[in-house]
Amino acid sequence: MTQYEPFFSRAGQTMRESAIRKMGAVLAQARDMISFAPGYPAEDAFAWEAFAEIARELLSGEDGSVLQYGPTRGYKPLRDFIAGLMQERHITAAASSVVVTTGSQQGLDLLARVLFDPEDVVLVELPSYTGAITAFRSVGASLVGVRQNPDGIDLDELDETIVRLRGEGRRVKALYVVPNFQNPTGLLLGAAKRPRLAEWAETRNVLVIEDDPYRDLYFPDVASERDTRPIAADDSHGRVIYLSSFSKTLAPGFRVAWLHAPEPIAAKLEIAKQAEDLCSGGLDQRVVYEACRRGILAKNLPRLREHYQHKRDVMVKALHQHLAGKLTWPEPRGGFFLWAKLSGSLQTDALLARARERGVIFVAGSAFFVDGSGAQHLRLSFSAPPPDRIEEGVARLAAAVSDASAQAGEAATHAGSR
């Protein structure tokens, strides 16, 4: 405890460092470390030349508003484009209800501050995205997990959970879900479950916060547009708040994302955003808009799908070669992540220490569970490393598993000899 502890708010006292960001710090300090930790896009997939050309034109000085403050809800041409993009995703959307955010993380933070009081319950998947967990807990919300099946969240358990919680007198406000290639599991919510979730939200009088950053990164050999249809596309009652982002498809450095909400909620989010940053970066929004308007985004998507599918294939092949029988995993059908489980009694916290010694890092699965479970799971991101580093990283991980297993065996033998 430091001398400043009494000055922290209750929220400040409970804040914890992101497990994903923590691994990023490890990477920055290490030499020859292979990282399967953060879900970074591949830098060689960025449209560097196109971005440079757009930036040169925008920074010519002909339009002074490029570097000026802008509307809180975002650059109007970009919001118009986003509304059209959502229409392509079969979501009835108006540009007036779109709020451009400084990354999807800001959208989650805004929603937390606008919607949740301390002790309000937010239902989340088991496991769930750590950024959402952090945002919701920062306002004192209580998070209750619902397990997932191979086709996503268990709807029967979901309904049983909300009935139980309300029977206990607790106020359940929302369900947070990542339906497409979920972070961290890579799972795809079943097509039949999507309209059922929208109807369930109306029946149970809750909101659904649908976080959809990976929707366009489906792998062409196994997934189709129908498989990734947003929950919001079947929402006829205004129950679904939809978030998405350009970070995974253009570049995260622009920090341009958006959310679409019923107008009364969007209006409150706009006020909350004024307290955070007044408006998202105008230059970033202009670059993203021009990349969309000029067809750079649409042209790049098929290449991105093939690029990340190849990396997934490389990782899966290497896992079969080096870790068959020691790890199990569902094969992701899109996105950035492979979710694995250790066999036996070995836990990922112990494995992570050995992995760092071997020159490879990942995110321990316990970071994604709100119920304290997940000790045998690990998230492996295949999006950023080149294929040869993926192969080498998996080989290093296999050596770390052997090291950790041997250490656990020695400890058990020593304990038994006492």
C-alpha positions as CSV (number, residue, x, y, z in Angstrom):
1,M,0.0,0.0,0.0
2,T,1.3,3.4,-0.9
3,Q,0.7,6.9,0.6
4,Y,-1.6,7.6,-2.4
5,E,-4.0,4.7,-1.7
6,P,-6.5,6.8,0.3
7,F,-6.8,9.1,-2.7
8,F,-8.1,6.4,-5.1
9,S,-11.8,6.0,-5.7
10,R,-13.3,2.6,-5.1
11,A,-13.1,2.0,-8.8
12,G,-9.5,3.0,-8.9
13,Q,-8.6,0.7,-6.0
14,T,-10.1,-2.3,-7.9
15,M,-8.5,-1.6,-11.3
16,R,-6.2,-4.4,-12.5
17,E,-3.8,-4.5,-15.4
18,S,-5.0,-6.2,-18.6
19,A,-3.4,-9.7,-18.9
20,I,-3.1,-9.1,-22.7
21,R,-1.4,-5.7,-22.2
22,K,0.9,-7.2,-19.6
23,M,2.1,-9.7,-22.1
24,G,2.8,-6.9,-24.5
25,A,5.1,-5.3,-22.0
26,V,6.9,-8.6,-21.7
27,L,7.4,-8.7,-25.4
28,A,8.8,-5.2,-25.5
29,Q,11.4,-6.1,-22.9
30,A,12.5,-9.4,-24.4
31,R,14.8,-10.4,-27.3
32,D,13.7,-13.0,-29.8
33,M,10.4,-13.5,-28.0
34,I,7.6,-15.0,-30.1
35,S,4.2,-13.6,-29.1
36,F,0.9,-15.4,-29.4
37,A,-0.5,-13.0,-26.9
38,P,-2.1,-9.8,-28.3
39,G,-4.6,-10.0,-31.2
40,Y,-2.7,-7.7,-33.5
41,P,-3.4,-7.6,-37.2
42,A,-0.5,-8.5,-39.5
43,E,1.5,-5.4,-40.3
44,D,2.4,-6.7,-43.8
45,A,-1.3,-6.7,-44.6
46,F,-1.8,-3.0,-44.1
47,A,-2.5,-0.9,-47.2
48,W,0.6,1.2,-46.6
49,E,0.8,2.9,-50.1
50,A,-2.9,3.7,-50.2
51,F,-2.8,5.2,-46.7
52,A,0.3,7.3,-47.6
53,E,-1.4,8.7,-50.7
54,I,-4.6,9.5,-48.8
55,A,-2.6,11.2,-46.0
56,R,-0.6,13.3,-48.5
57,E,-3.8,14.6,-50.1
58,L,-5.5,15.3,-46.7
59,L,-2.5,17.1,-45.3
60,S,-2.1,19.4,-48.3
61,G,-3.7,22.2,-46.3
62,E,-6.5,22.8,-48.8
63,D,-9.1,21.8,-46.2
64,G,-8.4,23.2,-42.8
65,S,-11.2,21.2,-41.2
66,V,-9.1,18.0,-41.6
67,L,-7.1,19.0,-38.5
68,Q,-9.9,20.7,-36.7
69,Y,-12.3,19.6,-33.9
70,G,-15.3,17.6,-35.3
71,P,-18.7,16.5,-34.3
72,T,-18.9,14.3,-31.3
73,R,-20.8,11.6,-33.1
74,G,-18.2,11.5,-35.9
75,Y,-17.4,12.7,-39.4
76,K,-20.7,12.8,-41.2
77,P,-19.6,11.2,-44.5
78,L,-18.0,8.3,-42.5
79,R,-21.2,7.8,-40.5
80,D,-23.1,7.7,-43.7
81,F,-20.8,5.1,-45.1
82,I,-21.1,3.1,-41.8
83,A,-24.9,3.2,-42.1
84,G,-24.6,1.8,-45.6
85,L,-22.2,-0.9,-44.4
86,M,-24.6,-1.9,-41.7
87,Q,-27.4,-2.1,-44.3
88,E,-25.2,-4.6,-46.2
89,R,-25.0,-6.6,-43.0
90,H,-28.9,-6.6,-43.0
91,I,-29.1,-4.2,-40.1
92,T,-31.6,-1.4,-40.4
93,A,-29.4,1.6,-39.5
94,A,-29.6,5.4,-39.7
95,A,-26.4,7.5,-39.7
96,S,-28.0,9.7,-37.0
97,S,-27.8,6.7,-34.6
98,V,-24.2,5.9,-35.3
99,V,-21.5,7.1,-32.9
100,V,-17.9,6.9,-34.0
101,T,-15.7,5.9,-31.1
102,T,-12.0,5.9,-30.5
103,G,-11.7,2.2,-30.8
104,S,-14.4,-0.3,-29.7
105,Q,-12.9,-0.2,-26.2
106,Q,-14.2,3.4,-25.9
107,G,-17.6,2.2,-27.0
108,L,-17.6,-0.4,-24.2
109,D,-16.6,2.2,-21.7
110,L,-19.3,4.6,-22.8
111,L,-21.9,1.9,-22.6
112,A,-20.7,0.9,-19.1
113,R,-21.0,4.5,-17.9
114,V,-24.3,5.2,-19.5
115,L,-26.1,2.0,-18.7
116,F,-24.8,0.4,-15.5
117,D,-25.0,1.3,-11.9
118,P,-23.0,-0.5,-9.2
119,E,-24.3,-4.0,-8.7
120,D,-26.3,-4.1,-11.9
121,V,-25.8,-7.5,-13.5
122,V,-24.3,-7.9,-17.0
123,L,-24.4,-11.5,-18.4
124,V,-21.3,-12.5,-20.3
125,E,-20.0,-15.6,-22.1
126,L,-17.7,-18.0,-20.3
127,P,-15.1,-17.1,-21.4
128,S,-15.5,-13.5,-22.5
129,Y,-13.4,-10.6,-23.9
130,T,-11.2,-9.1,-21.2
131,G,-11.7,-5.5,-22.4
132,A,-15.4,-5.8,-21.8
133,I,-14.9,-7.3,-18.4
134,T,-12.6,-4.4,-17.4
135,A,-15.0,-1.8,-18.8
136,F,-18.1,-3.1,-17.0
137,R,-16.3,-3.8,-13.8
138,S,-14.9,-0.3,-13.7
139,V,-18.4,1.1,-12.9
140,G,-19.1,-1.6,-10.3
141,A,-21.3,-3.8,-12.5
142,S,-21.6,-7.5,-11.4
143,L,-20.6,-9.9,-14.2
144,V,-22.2,-13.4,-14.3
145,G,-21.0,-15.9,-16.8
146,V,-22.9,-18.3,-19.0
147,R,-21.1,-21.2,-20.5
148,Q,-20.7,-21.8,-24.2
149,N,-21.3,-24.8,-26.4
150,P,-19.4,-25.5,-29.6
151,D,-22.0,-23.3,-31.3
152,G,-21.7,-20.5,-28.8
153,I,-23.6,-19.4,-25.7
154,D,-25.9,-22.0,-24.2
155,L,-29.4,-20.4,-24.5
156,D,-31.0,-22.7,-22.0
157,E,-28.5,-21.9,-19.3
158,L,-28.8,-18.2,-20.3
159,D,-32.5,-18.2,-19.6
160,E,-32.1,-20.2,-16.4
161,T,-29.5,-17.8,-15.2
162,I,-31.6,-14.7,-15.7
163,V,-34.6,-16.3,-14.1
164,R,-32.5,-17.3,-11.1
165,L,-30.9,-13.9,-10.7
166,R,-34.2,-12.0,-10.9
167,G,-35.6,-14.4,-8.4
168,E,-32.8,-13.3,-6.1
169,G,-33.9,-9.7,-6.6
170,R,-31.0,-8.7,-8.7
171,R,-31.3,-6.3,-11.6
172,V,-30.1,-7.8,-14.9
173,K,-29.5,-5.1,-17.5
174,A,-27.7,-6.6,-20.5
175,L,-26.0,-9.5,-22.2
176,Y,-22.6,-9.0,-23.8
177,V,-21.8,-11.3,-26.6
178,V,-19.2,-11.6,-29.4
179,P,-21.0,-13.8,-32.0
180,N,-18.4,-14.0,-34.7
181,F,-15.1,-15.8,-34.1
182,Q,-15.3,-14.9,-30.4
183,N,-12.4,-13.4,-28.5
184,P,-11.0,-15.6,-27.0
185,T,-12.4,-18.9,-28.2
186,G,-12.7,-18.2,-31.9
187,L,-16.2,-19.8,-31.8
188,L,-19.0,-18.9,-34.2
189,L,-22.5,-18.4,-32.7
190,G,-24.9,-20.8,-34.4
191,A,-27.1,-19.3,-37.1
192,A,-30.3,-20.6,-35.5
193,K,-29.3,-19.0,-32.1
194,R,-29.0,-15.5,-33.5
195,P,-32.7,-14.6,-34.0
196,R,-33.6,-16.5,-30.9
197,L,-31.2,-14.2,-28.9
198,A,-32.9,-11.1,-30.3
199,E,-36.3,-12.4,-29.4
200,W,-35.1,-13.5,-25.9
201,A,-33.9,-10.0,-25.2
202,E,-37.4,-8.6,-25.9
203,T,-39.0,-11.3,-23.9
204,R,-36.7,-10.9,-20.9
205,N,-36.5,-7.1,-21.1
206,V,-32.8,-6.8,-21.4
207,L,-30.3,-5.2,-23.9
208,V,-27.9,-7.2,-26.0
209,I,-24.5,-5.6,-26.5
210,E,-23.2,-7.2,-29.7
211,D,-19.5,-6.8,-30.3
212,D,-18.6,-7.7,-33.8
213,P,-15.0,-6.7,-34.8
214,Y,-14.2,-10.0,-36.6
215,R,-17.3,-10.4,-38.8
216,D,-15.5,-9.8,-42.1
217,L,-12.6,-12.1,-41.3
218,Y,-14.4,-15.4,-42.0
219,F,-12.3,-18.1,-43.7
220,P,-13.6,-18.8,-47.2
221,D,-13.2,-22.6,-46.9
222,V,-15.6,-23.1,-44.0
223,A,-17.8,-20.0,-43.4
224,S,-20.3,-18.0,-45.3
225,E,-22.1,-14.6,-44.9
226,R,-25.1,-16.4,-43.5
227,D,-23.0,-17.8,-40.7
228,T,-22.0,-14.3,-39.6
229,R,-25.4,-12.6,-39.8
230,P,-25.5,-10.1,-36.9
231,I,-27.9,-10.6,-34.1
232,A,-28.9,-6.9,-34.7
233,A,-30.2,-7.9,-38.2
234,D,-33.1,-9.8,-36.5
235,D,-33.8,-7.1,-33.9
236,S,-37.2,-5.6,-34.5
237,H,-37.6,-4.2,-30.9
238,G,-34.5,-2.0,-30.5
239,R,-32.9,-4.3,-28.0
240,V,-29.5,-4.7,-29.7
241,I,-26.6,-2.3,-29.4
242,Y,-24.1,-3.1,-32.2
243,L,-20.4,-2.4,-32.1
244,S,-17.8,-2.9,-34.8
245,S,-14.4,-1.6,-35.8
246,F,-12.0,-0.9,-38.7
247,S,-9.1,-1.9,-36.5
248,K,-8.9,-5.5,-37.7
249,T,-9.6,-4.8,-41.4
250,L,-7.8,-1.5,-42.0
251,A,-5.4,-0.8,-39.1
252,P,-5.8,-0.4,-35.3
253,G,-3.6,2.7,-35.3
254,F,-6.4,4.8,-36.6
255,R,-8.5,4.0,-33.5
256,V,-11.8,4.2,-35.5
257,A,-14.7,2.1,-34.5
258,W,-18.4,2.7,-34.1
259,L,-21.6,1.7,-32.3
260,H,-25.2,1.8,-33.3
261,A,-27.9,2.2,-30.7
262,P,-31.5,3.3,-30.4
263,E,-31.6,7.1,-30.6
264,P,-32.3,7.7,-26.8
265,I,-29.2,5.6,-25.9
266,A,-27.1,7.1,-28.7
267,A,-27.9,10.6,-27.4
268,K,-26.7,9.7,-23.9
269,L,-23.6,8.1,-25.3
270,E,-22.8,11.3,-27.2
271,I,-23.0,13.3,-24.0
272,A,-20.8,10.8,-22.2
273,K,-18.3,10.9,-25.1
274,Q,-18.1,14.7,-24.8
275,A,-16.8,14.2,-21.2
276,E,-14.2,11.7,-22.5
277,D,-12.6,13.2,-25.6
278,L,-15.1,15.7,-27.2
279,C,-14.6,13.8,-30.5
280,S,-12.5,11.1,-32.0
281,G,-9.5,12.0,-34.1
282,G,-10.6,13.9,-37.2
283,L,-7.6,13.0,-39.4
284,D,-8.0,9.3,-38.5
285,Q,-11.7,9.4,-39.5
286,R,-10.9,11.1,-42.8
287,V,-8.2,8.5,-43.7
288,V,-10.6,5.6,-42.9
289,Y,-13.4,7.2,-44.8
290,E,-11.3,7.7,-47.9
291,A,-10.0,4.1,-47.7
292,C,-13.6,3.0,-47.6
293,R,-14.8,5.4,-50.3
294,R,-12.0,4.4,-52.7
295,G,-12.7,0.7,-52.3
296,I,-9.5,-0.1,-50.5
297,L,-11.4,-1.8,-47.7
298,A,-13.5,-3.9,-50.0
299,K,-10.6,-4.9,-52.2
300,N,-8.4,-5.9,-49.2
301,L,-10.9,-8.2,-47.4
302,P,-10.5,-11.3,-49.6
303,R,-6.8,-11.1,-49.3
304,L,-7.1,-10.7,-45.5
305,R,-9.3,-13.8,-45.2
306,E,-6.8,-15.9,-47.2
307,H,-3.9,-14.4,-45.2
308,Y,-5.3,-15.3,-41.8
309,Q,-6.7,-18.6,-42.9
310,H,-3.1,-19.6,-44.0
311,K,-1.7,-18.6,-40.6
312,R,-4.4,-20.6,-38.9
313,D,-3.6,-23.6,-41.0
314,V,0.1,-23.2,-40.1
315,M,-0.6,-23.1,-36.4
316,V,-3.0,-26.0,-36.5
317,K,-0.5,-28.2,-38.4
318,A,2.3,-27.3,-35.9
319,L,0.0,-28.0,-32.9
320,H,-0.8,-31.5,-34.4
321,Q,2.9,-32.1,-35.0
322,H,4.2,-31.0,-31.6
323,L,1.3,-31.0,-29.1
324,A,-1.2,-33.7,-30.1
325,G,-2.5,-35.3,-27.0
326,K,-1.2,-32.5,-24.8
327,L,-3.5,-29.8,-26.0
328,T,-7.1,-29.9,-27.5
329,W,-8.7,-27.1,-29.4
330,P,-11.7,-26.3,-31.7
331,E,-10.5,-25.1,-35.1
332,P,-11.4,-21.5,-35.6
333,R,-13.4,-20.6,-38.7
334,G,-12.3,-17.0,-38.8
335,G,-10.8,-14.2,-36.7
336,F,-7.4,-14.1,-34.9
337,F,-7.5,-16.7,-32.1
338,L,-7.2,-20.4,-31.3
339,W,-8.4,-21.5,-27.9
340,A,-6.6,-24.5,-26.4
341,K,-7.0,-26.6,-23.3
342,L,-4.2,-28.5,-21.5
343,S,-4.7,-32.2,-20.9
344,G,-3.9,-33.6,-17.4
345,S,-3.6,-31.4,-14.4
346,L,-1.1,-28.8,-15.8
347,Q,-2.3,-25.2,-15.5
348,T,-1.5,-22.3,-17.8
349,D,-0.1,-20.0,-15.1
350,A,2.7,-22.5,-14.4
351,L,3.1,-23.1,-18.1
352,L,3.4,-19.4,-18.9
353,A,6.5,-19.0,-16.7
354,R,8.2,-21.9,-18.5
355,A,7.1,-20.5,-21.9
356,R,8.7,-17.2,-21.2
357,E,11.9,-19.0,-20.5
358,R,11.6,-20.7,-23.8
359,G,10.9,-17.5,-25.7
360,V,7.2,-17.7,-26.4
361,I,4.2,-16.0,-24.7
362,F,0.4,-16.4,-24.8
363,V,-2.5,-15.3,-22.6
364,A,-3.5,-17.5,-19.8
365,G,-7.2,-18.5,-20.1
366,S,-8.2,-17.5,-16.5
367,A,-8.1,-13.8,-17.6
368,F,-11.2,-14.4,-19.7
369,F,-13.4,-16.1,-17.1
370,V,-15.5,-14.0,-14.6
371,D,-16.1,-17.0,-12.3
372,G,-12.5,-17.8,-11.5
373,S,-12.2,-20.9,-13.8
374,G,-10.2,-21.4,-17.0
375,A,-6.9,-22.4,-15.3
376,Q,-6.2,-25.0,-18.0
377,H,-7.0,-22.8,-21.0
378,L,-4.8,-20.6,-23.1
379,R,-5.4,-18.2,-26.0
380,L,-3.0,-18.4,-28.9
381,S,-3.2,-15.5,-31.5
382,F,-2.0,-16.5,-34.9
383,S,-2.7,-13.1,-36.6
384,A,0.5,-11.2,-36.2
385,P,3.5,-13.6,-36.4
386,P,4.7,-14.7,-39.9
387,P,4.3,-18.4,-40.6
388,D,7.8,-19.4,-39.8
389,R,7.6,-17.7,-36.4
390,I,4.3,-19.5,-35.8
391,E,6.0,-22.8,-36.4
392,E,8.9,-22.0,-34.2
393,G,6.6,-20.6,-31.5
394,V,4.6,-23.8,-31.3
395,A,7.8,-25.8,-31.1
396,R,8.9,-23.6,-28.2
397,L,5.5,-24.0,-26.6
398,A,5.8,-27.7,-26.8
399,A,9.2,-27.6,-25.1
400,A,7.6,-25.4,-22.4
401,V,4.8,-27.9,-21.9
402,S,7.4,-30.7,-21.4
403,D,9.3,-28.5,-18.9
404,A,6.2,-27.7,-16.9
405,S,5.0,-31.3,-16.9
406,A,8.4,-32.5,-15.7
407,Q,8.5,-29.8,-13.0
408,A,4.9,-30.8,-11.9
409,G,6.0,-34.5,-11.8
410,E,9.0,-33.7,-9.7
411,A,6.9,-31.7,-7.3
412,A,4.4,-34.5,-6.9
413,T,7.1,-37.0,-6.3
414,H,8.7,-34.8,-3.7
415,A,5.4,-34.3,-1.9
416,G,4.7,-38.0,-1.9
417,S,8.1,-38.8,-0.3
418,R,7.5,-36.6,2.7
